[in-house]
Structures are given as structure tokens and as C-alpha cells.
């Protein structure tokens, strides 16, 4: 994080060079009408260990600048497709985004800003020319303004970095990895700790100056076991938080690992299921993953502006998109939930817009989308501050603190009873309870299938008599609308999941708050697994 003194020195430099960019022009082309700089200062530390030995211990300090330089005017500039295609890593400007960290002499920063701005201007000219050319061969006309104009704003905050005891955490992962490696039948394991403390300085030619600070700490453990049939089963313990105080003590960490270890042993002996279609109960975090993949990404407003997107919910505002009484919102201003900090929270997005609560679905009826400053409709458009990016990518609409809440809810025990009722009603031999998932993905483009998937890490079959049996080998799959309309009941307990989400504008922190949900039908397909043979020699014993 940057000190108050340094922030006060950097802001005028960014402001001066930002306004300087407005003087760039080339005969026959439009002038620059807008320029902004988003400087990110990142202090980073990472260490990981396996079998009681440290494999990596690195700390770093970097700075990068994202430049949004636009030619033409607010009504029509060089941007296209909602910015989703402005993320190619082979663009020349990408090689110029890193800037000096020297706070004694800013000559290098001024030179870096000049070089980056010059390159972005040339790219903007080419993009504008390409956009004009495409209009000659396309029947599509640009009816919406390219960029929403904002007024003057100054919101500068200062913060001190939390002191991270690198020696302590290096010792922690070393000690933890050695203890884990001594657990019987563990074939592979590691423990990783990472911190990132960032300062963001945003300035623009609209006289907006915003300074924010973020902290993220991650403690991750992976346990793997090789089964008799040569398959690898895996369990993870993951903590993502915004305060060192939220990380576990060694004793609490061991308890969490032992729970996963017991699950790992059950998975190793579990029956392998190859496919399934029937009633499913998703616990809160797996349900959150379902909503994130099937709903969240399809409510990102930038996708409404791209001809390459499937646009699942386009034109459905004011219409029911769910058969169940659910509310879906995204509120980056929700900084804590049940005394736990949300890693996806923030005050201003990466285009300098103030973060606002976005009401997406109300009572099952579609109300709106996550948006940036690229207008998605003609009347009454106001940015809700969801433009985000990782580094060099253009910020596009992304989730922040994504919240799903039912209005008519049931206890988890009631959901289990209704699951058994569904099994009997449908004449199925069993249903499925998904307790944990470890990740997911979806495809929203028009040239591919509109589907999503979720990786199941722990689930059980449940029979008509209520008995459960651990199962492995399948993942969640489905088409968004069908899966959502199969929800028949919603749980009454919300749970927070702090994680990371990857999309066109990079990997960013996202928080999801969700209840459990019961679906009358959900499909599962076989999980791709690598087959391995048992070791010829026994692993050596540790010291």
C-alpha cells in the first residue's frame, strides 16, 4: 500500500498527464475526448510447502497502470462489443502497463505514462477505423451512447498496510505440510499462503480522483489420495479473507484439515457414479456456484452489447425468469456478512463509478443487469458501478457481492424431507445431496452451447429410506433456464463464500451469499479423471 505522502505526490502527476493526453490528434481522425488512469500498487507475498519443505518464498512490489483513452465523443467512440474483446494480451500497450515503483524520482513514471498513452492512442485510432469500416458491411447501427458521462468527484482515503509476519507464515505452511504428509495414504499434499495489499489511484479528465485500498489473504491446502482403481480423489481447505484476524490458528486449521481428511477417506472407498438425472439438494455454497454460473454471468450488462453473446436474458426485463420466489442482487457496498468480511466489496469500480446495489431479480422477475458506463438501454440508464478488471484488460461488468435470497424459505431438514418425497414421487432409485463444490464454468457465447458446469468435491446419494452413501466421479451440468426453473424450494440459512472469478477482464475477488436450494431435476455427467498406477516404492519417511 502507498503512504499518504506518496499518494499526494502521484495524484498531480497522473492528473497532468491525463489532461495532456487530450492534446493528441491526427488529421482526419477524431480527437481524444476522455482519458483516465488507474494506477495499482501491489505488495505481494507468497510461500508454499509440501512434505515439510518450502518450495517457494517470494515477496514483491509492483505497479501497473490501466489507461482508458477514448476518441470521438460520449455518443460514439472506438469501443465495441461491450469491451469484451478489448483484452488481447498481444496488444502493444500491454507491454507498457508496468510502471516504476521509485518514489524518489518520478521521471520514470512520467516516461512510462507518456509511452503507454501514445500507444493506447494509436490503438484507439485503429479501433475507430475498424469500427467505421464494419458499419459499411453490417446492418447493425449504433443506437446507444458509447460512454456515460460522470461529474466531478474526489474521494481519497488513506490506509496503513497490515504487517505480515513472513517468517511466521513460512513456518506455518512448512509445519502444516509436514503434519499433513504423515496422515496415512496421502499421495500428494501442499499448503500455500498468499497476501496481496493494493492501493488503487484513479484519475480522469472528468475531474474524478479516487483512492481505494484492498487486502486479500489466502490460505489453501490440497489433499490427494490415489484409489485402488488408479483414480485420484481430492479435498481442499480454502480461506480467502480481507483481514489477518480471520485466518485460522494452527489448531483450528488442523481441525478443518481433519474433517477434509475423513471425507477424503470416504471418497477413496466410494462408489463411482457415471451419470445421473433426478432430484438434487444443493447446500448453500454449491447453490451459490449454480447461481453464479447460470445467472450471474448472464446478467452482466456488457454481454447485451456483444453480437457474439447468447444474451439469455435480453428483453426479459419485467418478466418472470424463475418459477420460485427469489431475489437476486449484487451489492459491493456490503463489506461484512455475519461478522465476516466480503472480499468482493468496494466503493468505486475501475471506471470511477460509485458502486451501487444492483437489483437483478425480484420475486423471480427480472429487474436489471450489472453494468458499466457503456449504456445498455436508452432511457433512465445510470451506471451501478460493476466495471472491474485485473490489470491490462478493459473493465467489463462483473459480480462483486452477489446475493441470492428466498422469500418463502424452509429449514435444511425440511429440504431433505422434500428431497426424499421427490425421489419417491419420480420413482427414482435415489437422489443426490451436494455438500461441497470446488469451482465451475459457463459459456455465454452465441456460437456454442448455453451451458454451465460445477465441479463436485463432496456429495452423497440419498435413498427413499433416507440413508446416505458417499459417491464420486460426477460433476454438475445443465442449461441455465432449465436448471433454474427446476428449483422447487429454498433454504432459510444464507452462507458466504469468498472466492475468485475469472472472465474476459481477468481474475478478480468475488463474494457469493446463497441459501441451499432443492431442484426437482438436475443432470450430472462423468468427471474426467487421470488414471495412475500405484508407486513401485513406498515414499520415504520424513525426518
N, C-alpha and C positions, 0 to 999 in steps of 0.2 A: 504494500500500500504506500501511497505517496503522502508525504507530510504536508501540512498546511502551507508552509513556506514554499515548497516546490510547486504545489498546485497553483499558488498565486503567481508564480513566475511563468508557468507553462500556459495558462489561460490566455494572456495577452498575445503570446506568440501564435497560438492556434487561431485566435480571432483575426490577427493581422493577415496571416497567410490565407485565411478563409476569404476575407474580403478581397485580397489581392487576386484570387482566382477569378473574380468577376470581370477582370480586365482582359482575360484571354479571349481572342476572337480570330476567326479565319474568314476571309472574304467568301461570300456565297453560302455561309453556314450560319445558323442561329448562334446567338451569344449565350454565355453561361448565365442562367438566371438564379441558380441556387448552388450553394456549396456547404457541406458540413464535414467536420472531422470528429471521429470517435476514437480517442486515444485510450488504449487499455494498458495498464501497468500491472504485471502479473508476477507475484512472488510465489514460487512453487517448490515443493519438496516431495520426494517420493523414495520409498525404500520397500523392498520386499525380500522375503526369505523363504527357504524351503529346507526341510530336514535339519533345522538348527543352524543353517549357514546363510549369511547375507549374500544375495545375488546382485543387488543394486542399492546404491545410496547416492542420490543426486539432489542437489538443490540448484535453483536457477532464478534469474531475474530477467524478464523480457518486457519489451514494449512493442505494440503494433498499433497501426492507425488504419481505420476504415474510412475511406473518403467517398462521400456521395456527392458527385458532381453532375449537375443536370443542365442540359442545353435546351433552348426553346422557351417554353413557358409552363406555368402550372397546368394549363389546359392540355398541352401536348408537348411531350419531350421524348427522349430516346428510349425510355424503358418499355418493355413488352412482357407479355405472359405473366403479369403479376410479379415479376422479378425472379421467378422460379428458375430461369435459365441463366441468371447472372452469377453463376457460381463456378465457372470453369477454372480449374486450377492452372491451366496453361496460358491464361492471360498474362500479358507482360506486367501489368500492375501488381499482380500477386507477389512477384519477386521484390517489390519495393515497399511492402506493408510494414516490415520490421524497421524500427527506428531506434536511435541510440538511447541508452539509459543514463548517460552522463548528465548530471545536474550541476556541473560546474561550468560547462561551456555548451551553449545551445546552438552553436554553429552547425553541428552535425544534424540536429533536429530540423533546423530551417532548411538545410540542403535536402534532407530526406522528404520533407513536405513538398518542396518545390518539385523534386523528381517524381513523386507519386502523383501530384496534381497534374503535372504536364502529361504523364502517361494516361491518367484517367480521362483527361480532356480529349486526347487523340482517340481513345477507345469510344468515348461518347459520340464523337463525330462519325466514326464508322457505324456505330449502332443506329444513329439517327438516319444515316444514309440507307442502311439496310431496311429500316422500318419504312422509310418513304418508298423504297423500291418494292417492298412486299405489298404495299397498298395498291400498286398498279396491277398486280396479278391476283389479288384477293377481293372477294365480295364483302368482307367484313370491314366495317367502318368503326373508327374510334369515337364512341359516343360519351364516354365517361372521362372526366378530368384525370390526368396522369398523377397529380400530386396535390394533396390537401394543404392549404396554406395555414400556418400557425403564427401566433403573435409572439411578442417579446416575453421572455421568461428567464428568471435567474434563480436557480435552486442549487446552491453549493453547500455541500456538507463535508465535514472533516471527520476522520476516524483514525484511531491508532491500531496497528496490527496486533493480533493476539500473538504472544510469544509461543512459538512451537519448540518444545524441547526435542530436538532431533535425536539426541543421544538416547533419550528415554524411549522414543517410538522405534528406533532401530533395535534397541534391546527388547522391546515388546514383541516385535514381529519375529525376531530370532528365537526368543524363548517360546513363543506360541507355536511356531513351526516345528520346533523340536518336540514339544509335548504332543502335538497332533501326529507327528510321524511315528510315535510309539504306540498309537492306537492300533490294535490288531487289524490286519487285512486292508490297510490304507495303501493303495498303489501309488498315488500321487497326491501331493497337497502343497499349498503355499499360502502365505499370509502377506498382504500388501497394505501399506498405509500411504495416503497421499493428501497433501494440503494445497489449496490454491487461495491466495488472498489478493483480490483485484481492486484496482481503482479505475473507474471509467470517467473520462472527461469528454463531454460533448459540447461542441460549439457550432453555431451555424450563422449564415448570413441573415437569418431572421431575428438575430439578436437573442438567441436562446443559448444559455450557458447552464449546463447541468453537470454536477459531480456526484457520483454514487460509489458505494463500496460494497463488495460482496466477499463472503468467506465460505468455503466449502471444504469439509474434511471427510475423507472416505477411509473406512477400514473394511477390508474384504478378505474373506477366507474361502478357499475351494478345497473340497474333499472329494477324492475319486476312489472307486473300488472296481476291480475287474471281476466280473461274474464268471461262473463256471463255463458258460456258453461263449465267453470271449467278448461280451459287451461291457462297456464302461458306464457305470452309473455315477451320478454326481450330485452333490449338495453344496450350496453356497450360504455363507453368513455375510450379510452386507449391511453396513451402516453408512448412510450418507446424511450429513448434518451441517448446520451452519454455526455450531458452537462446540468448542473442545469439550465443554462440560457434558455434552450429550453423548460423547463416546463412552463405551463401557469400561469398567475396571477389568483387570485381568480375570478376577474371579467370575464376574458377570459374563465376560467373553467366553470363558471355559464352559459355563452352563449352556450358553447358546450353541456352542460347537457340539457339545454332548447330545443335545436334542437333535441336531442335524445328523450326528454320527449314528444315532439309533435309527433315524429314518433311512439313512444310507444302508444300514444292515438289512432293514426290511425290504428295501428296493432290490438289493442284490439277490434276495430269495424270491422276489415277487414274480407272479405270472406276467408274461409279456402279451399285451393286447395289441392287435394289429390294426383294428379299425372299430368304430363304434358310432352309432347314431341313436340318440334317445335322450331322456331327461337328464339334465346336469345341474348340480348345485355348485355355483362358483362362490368361494369365500371372498371377503372384501378385496384383497389385493388382486387375485385373478379376475374378479369382476371389473376392477379399475383398469386392468390391462385390456379387457374386452372393450370397454367404453373408449379408452384412449385410442385404440387402433381402429375400431369400427365407426366411432362417432367423431372423436376429437380431430383427427387429421382431415376428415371430410367437411369439417366446419371451419377450416382455415380459409379465410376470405380470398387470399391470393389465388387459390385454385379456381375461383369463379372467373378469373381474368385470363386463364390459360386455355388455349384451344386444345392442348394436349391432355387435359384433365377430364376425368369422368363426370365430375360435378354432380355427385349423387344427390345433393340436397338443393340444387339450384332451382329457384322458382317455387319453392315449397314453403316460404315464409307464411305464417298464419294457418298452416295446415298441420294435421296430426302426422307425426313421423314415428311415433311409438304407440303401442297398444296399452301401455302401462302408465300410470300417473307418476311421472318422473320429472324432476327439474335438473337441468344441466347448466352450469355456469362456469366461468373462468374468472377468478379474482386475484390478480397479482398482488393486491394490497393486503391479502390475508397472510400476515407474516408468521403467525403461530396457529396451531390447531391442537387442542388438548395439551397445551404447555410444551409442544414440540414445534421447533421452527421449520418452516416450509422453505426448501432450497430453491423453489421456483418463483419466490416472491421478489418484487422490485417496485420502484416508484415511477420510473420513466423507462420507456423502451429504447431500442437502439436507433430510432429515428427522432428521438427527443419528444415523443408524445407522452402525455401523462397516462399512467396505467389506470384503467377503469374496469369495473366489473362488467363483464360481457354476459348478458342473459342469452343463452343459446337455445335452450328448450324449456318450456314452462308447461307443466302438466301434460307432457307428451307432444305439445305443439311447438313447431319450430319458430323461434323468435328472431334469431340473428346469427351472425358469424364473428369469428375472431378477425380483426382487420388491422391493416397498416394505414399509411397515409395515401395509399392507392385506392381511389374511390371504387366501391363495388356496386353502388346504386346512385341514382340521380338526386333524389330528394332526401333531406334530413340526415345526410351522411356525416358522422363525426367519428374520428379515429378512437378506438378503445385501447390503444397502446399495447399491441401484441406483436410488433415488429421486432424480431430478435435474430441474432446471428452469432457465430463463434469467432470468426476472425476476418477473412477477406471477403466472405460471401455477402451478397446484398441481404439485408434483413427482410424476412418474409413473416407472414402471420404464423405464430406458433403458440402452443399452450404454455401457461405459466403455472397457476394453481388451479387445476381442473377439478371441479366438484360435481359429484352426482349424488342426488338425494331423492328418496322416495317420499311421497306424501301419504301413502297408505302402506304402512310397514308391518312386518312380522318379526318375531324373535327368530334366532337361528334354529332353535329346536322346532319351531313351527314350520320353518322352511324344510327341515329334514323330514318332518312328517308328511308334508305335501309332496316331497320328492318320492317317498315310498308310495303315496297314493297315485302319483303319475305312472310309476313303474307298473303297478297293478292295473291301472286303467288302460294303459297302452299294451298290456300283455308282454312287456319286456322281461327278459330274464334278470336284468339288473339295471341300475342307473349308475351315475358317476358323481363323486364329490371331488372337486379340485380344490385342494388346500393351498397350494403354492404354485406360482409360475416364475420363470426367470427371465422372460423377455418376449418380445413379439415384433411383428412387422406387418405392413399392409401395402397394397399397391392401389393408388388412386388414379392412375393414368387411364386414358380412354383406349389406348391400344393394347391393353392387357386385361385379364380378368379382374373384376372388382371383388377382391377377397382380402381376408386377413388371417393371420395365424398367431398362435401363442404357444410358447414352449412350456409344457407342464413339467414341474420338478417334483411334485408330490401329489398323488391322487389315490383314491380308493374306489373300488366297486362297492355298491351297496345293494343288497338283495331285498326281495319283498318282505323278508322277516326282519329287516333292519340290521342284519350283520354286515360288517365291512371287511374288505380284503384289499391289501395294497396291490397296486398294479403299476406297470411301467410300459414304456415303449410307444406312447401316442402323444400327439400334440393337438391343440385346438385348431380348427379351421372353419371357415364359413364365409358366406357372403353377408355384408353388413346389414342390409334391410331385413333379410330373413332371420338372422340371428337376433336382432333387436326386437322384432315382433314376436319372437318366441318367449320373451320374458313374461312370466306369469305372476311373480311375487318378488318383493324387495325386502331386504333385511332392515332392521332398525338401528344397527350399530355401524357408524362410519369409521373407517380406518385410513390413516395417512401412509402413503408410500412415496418416499423421496428417491428419485432415480434420475436417469439421464435419457434424453431422447435425441435420436439422430434423424435429420431430414435434409432438405436441399441447402439450408443455411448453416449446417454443421451440428455438432453435438452440444446440447445445452441442458442445464438442470431443469427438471420439471417435477412438480408435486401433484399427486393424484389422490383425491379423497373420495372414497366409494363405499357403499354398503355391499353386502352379499346379494346375489340375485339367483333366482331359480328359473331355468329355462325348460320349456316343455320338450325342446329338441335342440341338440347341438351335435355337430359332426366332429369326429376325431379321426386323424389319419396316422399311419405308422411314422414313427420318428426315424430319421436317418441315423444309423449308428455304425461306427467303425468297429470292425471285428479285430481283436488282438489275441495272440496266444499268451499263455502264462509264461512267466520268466523261467529261464532254464536254471539260473542260480537264485538262491534266496538273497534278498537285499542285505547289505552289510549292516551290522548293528552300530548304532551311534555311540559316541564316546560317553 
